Amino acid sequence: METFCFGKNEVDFRSMEVSCKGVRVDLSAREFQLLRYFIEHRGEVLSREMILNGVWGYDAMPTTRTIDTHVTWLRQKLEENHHHPEHILTIYGVGYRFVG
């Protein structure tokens, strides 16, 4: 898959670029990796530990807020209303699910 569209966003995996409504969105390399992981596992409920292992490549303390912080940044950049996300959903007590 070279490109993926969800909502008003388009992800180009080859160039590692994301645009929203045709305007380029600046993502850090880690944010892009996290978004790619979500897209590759869309519809699945992913625990924070699964995400840490899949994106960062290691297991971390269960109390870490690393994932939550990066998800917040992604939501602010990609969700139309980051307070009421439609694509990166919180599954309370478990982790996250990407719907796109």
DRENVEX-871555 format. One record per residue: x, y, z of N, C-alpha, C, O in turn. Coordinates in Angstrom, 3 decimals. Atoms other than C-alpha are relative to their C-alpha. Layout:
BEGIN
R/X/Y/Z/X/Y/Z/X/Y/Z/X/Y/Z
...
% end
This chain:
BEGIN
R/0.849/-1.169/0.000/0.000/0.000/0.000/0.901/1.240/0.000/1.751/1.407/0.875
R/-0.810/-1.207/0.099/1.511/3.296/-1.080/-0.653/1.203/0.661/0.030/2.049/1.238
R/0.722/-1.100/-0.628/-1.202/5.673/0.123/-1.207/-0.549/0.743/-1.711/-1.629/0.436
R/1.177/0.372/-0.773/-4.036/5.518/2.622/-0.743/1.285/0.336/-0.136/2.270/0.755
R/0.821/-1.170/-0.304/-6.905/7.960/3.077/-0.985/-0.328/1.118/-1.571/-1.410/1.150
R/1.023/0.108/-1.039/-9.083/8.463/6.135/-0.464/1.405/0.339/0.344/2.323/0.481
R/0.543/-1.325/-0.227/-11.397/11.348/6.828/0.487/0.941/-1.084/0.337/0.651/-2.271
R/-0.531/-0.980/0.946/-9.803/14.381/5.187/1.516/-0.094/-0.114/2.175/0.826/-0.597
R/-1.450/0.207/-0.035/-6.297/12.952/5.559/0.441/-0.989/-1.069/-0.278/-1.926/-1.415
R/-0.622/0.932/0.928/-4.029/11.267/3.048/1.426/-0.265/0.474/2.186/0.663/0.749
R/-1.331/0.413/-0.449/-0.927/9.320/4.060/0.725/-0.614/-1.195/0.223/-1.546/-1.823
R/-0.840/0.540/1.059/1.810/8.690/1.502/1.176/-0.703/0.679/2.075/-0.055/1.216
R/-1.028/0.776/-0.702/3.994/5.883/2.851/1.351/0.092/-0.690/2.388/0.019/-0.031
R/-1.261/-0.052/0.741/6.607/6.185/0.123/0.788/1.267/0.362/1.992/1.207/0.611
R/-0.685/-1.260/-0.303/7.389/9.852/0.812/-0.052/0.358/1.486/0.555/1.340/1.912
R/0.197/-0.246/-1.430/6.408/9.652/4.521/-0.610/1.380/0.235/-0.192/2.115/1.130
R/0.683/-1.275/-0.140/4.117/12.645/4.076/-1.475/-0.216/0.281/-2.081/-1.183/-0.181
R/1.420/0.024/-0.339/0.664/13.320/5.456/-0.572/1.363/-0.361/0.052/2.399/-0.130
R/0.679/-1.260/0.282/-1.787/15.920/4.239/-1.427/-0.077/0.517/-2.036/-1.147/0.564
R/1.374/-0.127/-0.470/-5.103/17.121/5.610/-0.650/1.084/-0.844/-0.209/2.233/-0.840
R/0.677/-0.928/0.911/-7.480/18.763/3.130/0.986/0.589/-1.001/0.858/1.746/-1.400
R/-0.978/-0.434/0.986/-4.533/18.985/0.740/1.169/0.794/0.547/2.077/1.153/-0.202
R/-1.078/-0.770/-0.624/-2.295/20.829/3.207/0.918/-0.958/0.757/0.451/-1.784/1.541
R/-0.967/0.897/-0.657/0.880/19.089/4.385/-0.048/0.164/1.516/-0.110/1.278/2.036
R/-0.025/0.037/-1.459/0.887/18.089/8.050/1.381/-0.485/0.414/1.823/-1.548/-0.022
R/-1.331/0.394/-0.460/4.278/17.979/9.759/-0.116/-0.984/1.156/-0.639/-0.656/2.221
R/-0.069/1.011/-1.045/4.725/14.781/11.732/1.458/-0.335/0.260/2.276/-0.350/-0.660
R/-1.337/0.493/-0.308/7.839/13.685/13.560/0.107/-1.432/-0.543/-0.900/-2.053/-0.881
R/-0.204/1.371/0.474/9.364/10.379/12.465/-0.753/-0.991/0.884/-1.329/-1.955/0.380
R/0.681/0.911/-0.926/7.929/8.705/15.577/-1.522/0.100/-0.161/-2.218/-0.915/-0.114
R/1.440/-0.161/0.231/4.459/10.167/15.000/-0.417/-0.730/-1.275/-1.466/-1.372/-1.313
R/0.313/0.696/1.238/4.555/8.843/11.443/0.023/-1.509/0.205/-0.845/-2.215/-0.306
R/-0.071/1.436/-0.283/5.632/5.399/12.671/-1.230/-0.464/0.774/-1.776/-1.533/0.501
R/1.185/0.338/-0.782/2.789/5.398/15.183/-1.239/-0.015/-0.889/-2.055/-0.931/-0.790
R/1.136/-0.044/0.918/0.265/6.416/12.520/0.020/-1.208/-0.924/-1.016/-1.834/-1.146
R/-0.120/1.182/0.865/1.569/3.692/10.193/-0.432/-1.266/0.762/-1.148/-2.105/0.217
R/0.360/1.166/-0.812/1.211/1.131/13.013/-1.511/-0.070/0.189/-2.109/-1.138/0.059
R/1.449/-0.035/-0.145/-2.366/2.243/13.656/-0.690/-0.424/-1.294/-1.630/-1.218/-1.266
R/0.616/0.331/1.291/-3.214/2.009/9.950/0.166/-1.477/-0.312/-0.775/-2.123/-0.773
R/-0.263/1.421/0.267/-1.605/-1.429/9.617/-0.855/-0.902/0.877/-1.116/-2.050/0.516
R/0.794/0.792/-0.948/-3.692/-2.615/12.592/-1.392/0.594/0.196/-1.996/0.438/1.257
R/1.296/-0.669/-0.136/-6.891/-0.662/11.883/-1.091/-0.988/0.383/-1.154/-2.116/-0.107
R/1.100/0.819/-0.493/-9.934/-1.996/13.653/0.361/-0.849/1.207/-0.530/-1.325/1.911
R/-0.442/0.821/-1.127/-7.846/-3.865/16.241/0.117/0.858/1.260/0.482/2.031/1.191
R/-0.251/-0.666/-1.276/-7.788/-2.929/19.909/1.446/-0.293/0.367/1.850/-1.449/0.499
R/-1.426/0.122/-0.267/-4.138/-2.268/20.705/0.319/0.508/1.398/-0.009/1.643/1.744
R/-0.421/-0.441/-1.332/-2.764/-2.157/24.229/1.209/0.914/-0.134/1.888/0.911/-1.161
R/-1.177/-0.871/0.011/-0.115/0.404/25.115/1.279/-0.823/-0.141/2.219/-0.409/-0.821
R/-1.179/0.861/0.077/2.375/-2.430/25.531/0.220/-0.499/-1.426/1.357/-0.554/-1.896
R/-0.117/0.433/1.396/1.628/-3.726/22.018/0.545/1.131/-0.865/1.399/0.908/-1.723
R/-0.444/-1.151/0.774/2.123/-0.237/20.608/1.463/0.315/0.292/2.241/0.561/-0.630
R/-1.402/-0.255/-0.359/5.366/0.327/22.537/0.922/-1.005/-0.671/1.966/-0.636/-1.210
R/-0.830/1.030/0.610/6.737/-2.963/21.288/0.023/0.135/-1.516/1.077/-0.018/-2.132
R/0.089/-0.075/1.455/5.521/-2.467/17.705/0.614/1.249/-0.598/1.132/1.206/-1.714
R/-0.495/-1.267/0.537/6.583/1.170/17.293/1.376/0.352/0.559/2.270/0.755/-0.185
R/-1.269/-0.355/-0.633/9.392/1.725/19.785/0.954/-1.183/0.053/2.166/-1.001/0.163
R/-0.835/1.189/0.039/10.637/-1.865/19.721/0.441/-0.510/1.354/1.435/-1.231/1.451
R/-0.336/0.524/-1.319/10.697/-2.541/23.431/-1.232/0.009/0.885/-2.228/0.674/0.597
R/1.061/-0.007/-1.007/8.499/-3.279/26.405/0.347/1.072/1.013/1.520/1.284/1.320
R/-0.242/-1.080/-0.951/8.090/-0.456/28.885/-0.865/-0.187/1.227/-1.723/-1.068/1.277
R/0.792/0.045/-1.225/6.670/0.143/32.308/-1.463/0.281/-0.350/-1.730/1.166/-1.163
R/1.405/-0.225/0.324/2.862/-0.069/32.214/-0.504/1.388/0.371/-1.575/1.788/-0.085
R/0.447/-1.336/-0.411/2.644/3.390/33.800/0.463/1.090/-0.960/0.143/2.263/-0.769
R/-0.525/-1.014/0.915/4.381/5.114/30.899/-1.115/0.766/-0.696/-2.163/0.203/-1.012
R/0.973/-0.845/0.689/2.520/8.003/29.280/0.485/0.340/-1.414/-0.097/1.188/-2.089
R/-0.565/-0.267/1.316/4.622/7.951/26.118/-1.041/-0.148/-1.100/-1.181/0.735/-1.947
R/1.000/0.251/1.030/1.857/6.455/23.995/-1.077/1.061/0.045/-1.442/1.618/-0.990
R/1.077/-0.987/-0.138/-0.812/8.792/25.365/0.424/1.362/-0.536/-0.362/2.046/-1.191
R/-0.511/-1.287/0.468/1.353/11.830/24.634/0.060/0.038/-1.523/-0.377/1.012/-2.135
R/-0.106/0.042/1.453/2.052/10.782/21.045/-1.380/-0.076/-0.662/-1.596/0.522/-1.716
R/1.366/0.068/0.538/-1.615/9.912/20.453/-0.643/1.383/0.062/-1.318/1.790/-0.883
R/0.536/-1.358/-0.119/-2.595/13.374/21.725/0.534/0.882/-1.121/-0.226/1.628/-1.738
R/-0.593/-0.803/1.072/-0.167/14.980/19.265/-0.603/-0.361/-1.359/-0.924/0.519/-2.158
R/0.598/0.420/1.267/-1.519/12.881/16.383/-1.433/0.512/-0.133/-1.831/1.002/-1.190
R/1.388/-0.477/0.033/-5.096/13.754/17.281/-0.063/1.498/-0.289/-0.900/1.946/-1.073
R/-0.004/-1.448/0.214/-4.282/17.466/17.403/0.303/0.340/-1.454/-0.195/1.338/-1.976
R/-0.397/-0.278/1.372/-2.773/17.264/13.926/-0.955/-0.590/-1.044/-1.064/-0.057/-2.149
R/0.752/0.727/1.020/-5.178/14.844/12.203/-1.511/-0.071/0.208/-2.257/-0.285/-0.747
R/1.436/0.097/-0.259/-8.572/14.849/13.889/-0.657/1.359/-0.234/-0.085/2.394/0.106
R/0.716/-1.254/0.207/-11.138/17.459/12.872/-0.293/0.674/1.338/-0.158/1.891/1.466
R/0.206/-0.499/-1.366/-12.033/17.848/16.563/0.741/-0.960/0.932/0.230/-2.030/1.261
R/-0.818/0.932/-0.781/-9.280/16.340/18.695/-0.576/-0.304/1.380/-0.127/-1.241/2.041
R/0.657/0.299/-1.279/-11.496/16.511/21.797/-1.042/-1.105/-0.159/-1.427/-1.751/0.815
R/0.966/1.056/0.317/-13.951/14.141/20.096/0.502/-0.743/-1.243/-0.057/-0.596/-2.330
R/-0.635/0.653/1.150/-11.756/11.950/17.875/-0.923/-1.018/-0.677/-1.732/-1.689/-0.035
R/0.767/0.959/0.794/-13.290/9.889/15.092/0.870/-1.143/-0.504/0.347/-2.185/-0.901
R/-0.885/0.994/0.605/-10.218/7.927/13.990/0.888/-0.726/1.004/1.048/-1.943/0.918
R/-0.858/0.627/-1.015/-7.904/7.294/16.944/-0.806/-0.003/1.297/-0.871/0.994/2.017
R/0.929/0.107/-1.119/-10.246/6.043/19.629/0.663/-0.602/1.228/1.467/-1.528/1.122
R/-0.479/0.562/-1.262/-9.444/5.406/23.271/-0.919/-1.139/0.403/-2.141/-0.990/0.408
R/0.728/1.120/-0.563/-10.508/2.024/24.571/0.415/-0.035/1.471/1.469/-0.563/1.824
R/-0.354/-0.210/-1.399/-10.590/2.773/28.287/0.406/-1.298/0.693/-0.260/-2.327/0.578
R/-0.523/1.137/-0.738/-8.551/0.423/30.436/0.811/-0.956/-0.848/1.389/-1.908/-0.324
R/-0.714/0.922/0.891/-6.971/-1.214/27.370/1.050/0.727/-0.830/2.238/0.421/-0.734
R/-0.923/-0.684/0.897/-5.435/1.168/24.822/-0.733/0.801/-1.042/-1.517/1.691/-0.712
R/0.549/-0.791/1.087/-6.465/2.448/21.414/-0.458/-0.888/-1.159/-0.036/-2.037/-1.291
R/0.429/0.648/1.232/-8.231/1.480/18.187/-0.055/1.067/-1.084/-0.592/2.153/-0.867
R/0.045/-0.908/1.139/-7.781/3.148/14.807/-1.153/-0.391/-0.904/-1.286/-1.550/-1.298
R/1.127/0.218/0.906/-10.892/3.519/12.674/0.214/0.928/-1.181/0.232/2.149/-1.026
R/-0.248/-0.860/1.153/-10.269/4.735/9.177/-0.314/-0.685/-1.300/-0.156/-0.089/-2.365
% end
